[in-house]
Amino acid sequence: MTNPKLRAFIPLFYLVWSDDLLTPKEFLTLREFISLQNWLSEKEKELLFAEVNVSAPPSRGQLIDWKSQIEKIIQEKPSVRSIFDISIRLSENDKAIADLGPAFIKLENDLGILDKEVIGVFKTSSNIITSNYQAAKRFDTEILARILDGKQAFIIKKVKAIISRPEFAYETSTDSDVYREKVYDWCKILAKENFGNMAYPKKYGGGGNLADYFSIMETLSYHDLSLVIKFGVQFGLWGMSIQSLGTEKHYIKYLKDIGSLKLPGCFAMTETNHGSNVKELETTATYNHDDQTFTIQTPNIDAQKEYIGNAAKHGQKATVFAKLIIDGNDYGINAFIVPLRDINGRVLKGIIIGDCGLKMGLNGVDNGTIRFEKVVIPKENMLDRFASINEKGEFESPIPSDNRRFFTMLGTLVGGRIGIPRSALAAAKSGLTIAIIYSDKRKQFGPEGGSEVSILNYRIHQRRLFPLLAKTYAIHFALQYLTNRFINKNESEMQEIEALAAGMKAYSTWSTRDTLQECREACGGKGYLSENRIDTLKNDTEIYTTFEGDNTVLMQLVAKNRLSEFRKSFGEMDAIGIINYVYENAKTAISEKNLIITRETDEEHLLDAQFHLNAFRYREKTTLASAGKRLKKLIDGGLEPYDAFNVVQHQMIDVSQAYLELIILEQFQTAVQSIKDKKCKDIVSKLCQLYALSEIEKNKGWYLEDGYMEGVKTKAIRKMVNQLCWDIRPDAVSLVEAFDIPKSCLAAPIALH
């Protein structure tokens, strides 16, 4: 192609043919553009049409020639900022081309071409960047670490100092008994440091600081996760069940000894036949009028308590959830303190303990089974905050509704659904730190005749790890928000907080599962070696997706809460209100789904925080309305509500996912705005953009089906995700160093600098 005017099209031709994801429709876009250029002669148009003939693609030699011409321009003029700049120089500054800037730029947008990404690719292939691209210190990691720690920085540093001590060296024995005793000893050390009682009221020997307790749980998760779960069972589930479900007499009698680990205990809810469906537990607590006692009974083998932490070896007492029976009447599930062992560790009469044995992970926790055979306990052992038995032997409760009382009781235990996702988050941070530091050091392949290149410079490797890094930062800020809301809750918002806690537990633990798998693969064979700890992190967190509530069940709980709020909004509206609601939705659709916005691909728009928020809000609102309408249609058509919910279960997960991602993005954006240090703010802002665009890209099928975006825009988003990963690359190591994980806890040889 010798005609300078025609050479202006070389960059576009090269990009069209080198990107096999571009469709015939986009070739037609290019042909249409050529046909409308009046400054071209018919012969010149024919020559250009020949270059965009789908049935006659250019030869490999032709592509190489085009590419070399583009690279030559970039080498001669490194300051070029756009594809159009290259076109002008290839045309030898032809005036007709120079006057066509807006038209060429519109064509680039229509084809989903991002200047910044494409220029970067050409520079990369010219060996200007890839072989020399490396980690850099472009912001202060200590400042970012303080931002992440927030108000709990002091307690976090204290915990890190303690778990870095020699006595916290990892246990390497494969003997379960040795491992369990080591974990128990660690818990005793933490109890002496007053970490275990941190959440209990000060008047009962505690620290009165729930925010610090959650931070302790998360920080301990940089160490051995068996320790975290053992700690959580003792001081969280066992102790907090007393605090949440008991009354003054229970606090005085038990909390101090639980917090010091003088009284090890269990939380005995799950049964062999019933895990998620707590309302149908079969263990019974029958009231005996004669001596004002209860008889705790396991009616059959499938009603035994199962997977109970602390049960197999150490627990002396347990909070047991059982059906209360008075005079043959069932008063629903209530909680009772039941002794299991004496102070010397001997199992008591009527108690049958089993050992769950080796598990996929967390083998430092002594999970066991418990059966009760006519175990008699005094009346005072009923945890009676929400229900009690009066002197006449009659059932009493300040909450008359059985259903409401049951869910109120469970609602007080929601703290576990905050501790677990925060623990999972720490495990994801550990995995990412190991994988990113190793990937920065590990070198493979490189340009012909040149040195090998860090695998973190390869875009596909960045694609594997950096969106997960961004998501981990996003979840961090969202869990801080959830924690603050839970601590400062009031009665009117409890249902919303419970649903959010359930959803964040599912979202965070699923994310950790996926993150650790990707980290393992990204480290190759080294990631498979136990010494590098990813296997332990994977195995130990696997159960996080199903304990404290099965994730899929929890996501349905979130969706039901959202649908309940949706129904309430409609219920409170009169006819005019409903018309206005529909009008507002229609107005949103018209404003956000016009042809300009659905196809808009310029960089400023794609990186705009408001665009991200609008896209997330639109998806959340639309999926919720769609599920609500479908449910109503099914029920109006005669289907029972239970069956109707079963039909739309897949949609329920979509509703929850869209809601949680909106909350997470909102909190991430809020966190970015609150950062005062400019350099830290800039890099965290990039992570926020990457999180938003990665999630939009993941859900591009939905956006395309709905018409909210066109293919040209989703492709531009794909390219922008690539570009953000490339921009974040120099800061990746610093971003994981900002997690400030103690080296003795990280303990992976491949992660040592």
C-alpha positions, 0 to 999 in steps of 0.5 A: 500500500504505497498511497500515503492517504490509504496507509492511514487505514493500516492501523485499523486494518491491522487491529481488525485482522489481528483481533479474532474476536471482532465480528463480521458486523464490525468488518461491515462497519469499516466498509461502511465508513470507507464508502462514506469518505468523499475525499477518496476516489472510487478506485481508492475505495475499491483498494481499501474494500479489498483489504476488508474482505472477510473471505480473503484475509491478508497473509501473515507477511502482510500483517507483519508488514503492517505491524512493523510500520506501526511499530516504526512510528511508535519508536520514532515518536514515543509520544504518540497517544492515539491510533489516529496519531499513527494514521496521520503520520503514516499518511505523511500528514495528509491534510484530508486525513488530519481534518477527519479526526472526529470521524476516525475516533468515532470509528475506533469507538464503534470498533471497540478500540482503546487507544491506551491499550493498543499503544501499550500492546505495540510498545510491548511487542517492540520489546520496549516494556515487557522485558523490563517491566517490574515491581516498583515502590510508587506508594507508601505501603505502611500508609496503605496498611494503616488505611486497611487496618483502620481504627483497629490498627493497635489490636491488629499489630498486637495480635501480629506480634503475638502470633509471630512469637516462637511458640506459634511456630507451625505444628508439623506433626501428622498426629491429630492428637499432637496437632489438637493439643498444640492448637489448644495450647495456642488458645490458652496463650491467647486467652491469657492475652485477654483476646478471647473475652474481648467481646464480652461486657466489662462487668463480666471480665471482658473487654467490651469491644466487639470491633476488636474481637472481629479484627482479632479473628481476621488477624489470627487467620494469617496463622493456622486456621485450625486455631481460628476455628477453635478460638471462634468455637470457644469464645465466639459460638460457645461464649456468645451463645451464653451472652446472646441467649442467656440472662444475668445469672448465666453471665455471672456464672459462665462468661469469666471462665469461658473467656479465660478458657477455664471452661471449654465448651461447644455449640451443639446445633447441627445434627446428622439429619438437620444442618441448615433446617434448624427448625426441624432439629430432633433432640428434645428437652422435656420439662419435668414438673416434679423436680423442675428439671429438663431431660435431654434426649437424642431420639435416634442416631440421625438426631445426634449432634455432629461436627461439633467443635471442641466436642471430641476432646476438650469441651466440658459443657455445650449450648445444646439446641433442642425442642422444648417439650412441656406436657407433650406440647412442642414449644419449638427450638430453645437453647440449654447448657448441658454438661459433657465432661467433669473438670478432669475431662471424664465424659459424664453419664448419659453423654456419648461422644464420638470423634469425627476423625480426619477431615479435608482440613482443620484437623487441629479442631476436635470435631465430634458427635454427641448423643444424649441418653436421658441427661437431666439438667436443672431448670436454670440451665435453660438460656432464657432471654427469649423464652422461659418456664415460670414457677407453675411450669408454664411456657412464657416468652416476651415474643408471642409468635413462635416463628418470630421468636425462633428467628429472633433467637437465631438473629442474635448469633449472626456475629459468626457470619461476620467472623467467618468471611473476615477469616476467609478474606485473610486466607485469600490475602495470604494466597495472593501474597504468595502467588504475586510475590512468586510470580514477580520473581519467576521468569519464563520465556522472553523475546528472541535473543533476550532475557527471560521475563517475569511471568507477572509481565504476561497479560494472561497471568495478570488477568488471572490474579489482579481482578482477584486482588481487586475483589479482595480489596473490595470485600475488605472494605465491604466487610468493614462496613458490615461490621460497623453496621452490626456493631451499631445496629438498631432493631428496625434494621436487624433483618437487613443486617442479617441478610447482608451478613448471610450474603457477605459470608457466602460471597467472601468464602466463595471468592476465597475458594476461587482465589486460592485455586487460581493462586495454586495454579498460578504458582505451578508445581511450587503451589502444589508443595505443602511447604508453600502453604496454599494447599493448607489454605485451600483445604482449611477454607473449603468448609467455610462455604458450608458451615455457618450456613450453606452458601447457596441456602444463605443466598436464597435468604438474601434474595427473600429479604430483598423480595420482601423489601420489594413487596413492602415498597409496592404494598405501601404505594397507592395506584399513583405511587405504583405508576410513578415507580414504573415511570421512574424505571422506564425513565432509567431505562430510556436514559441509560439504554439509549444508543449513545450510552449503550455503545459508548467506549471512550476511556473516560466513560469506561473508567467513570465511577458513576457509570460503574455504579449505574450499571450495578444499580440497574442490574440489581433493580432489574433482576429484583423486579424480574424475580418479583414479577415472575414469583407473583405470576406463578403464585397468581397462576395457582402455584403454592408459594413453596413451589413457586420459590423452587421454580425461581431458585436460580433467579434468587441467586442472581438477585442476591449476587447483584445486590451484594456486588452493588453494596460492595462497589458502593463501599469500595467507592466510599473507601476510595474517596476517604483516602487522603494520601494521593498516591495510595488513593490513585492505586486503590482507585485503579483497583476499584475500577478493575473490580467494577469492570471485571464484574461487568465483564463477567456479567456481560451476557446479562447486559447484552441480553437486556440491551443495556450494552452492545457488543462493541462496549463489552469488548471495550470493557474487556480491553480496559480490564486488560489495560488496568491489569497492565497499569497495576502490574508495577504496584502488585507486589506493594499492594500485597505487602500492604496486607502486612502479613507476618513473614513467620505466618506467610512461611512460604519459601517461594514468597521470600524476597 
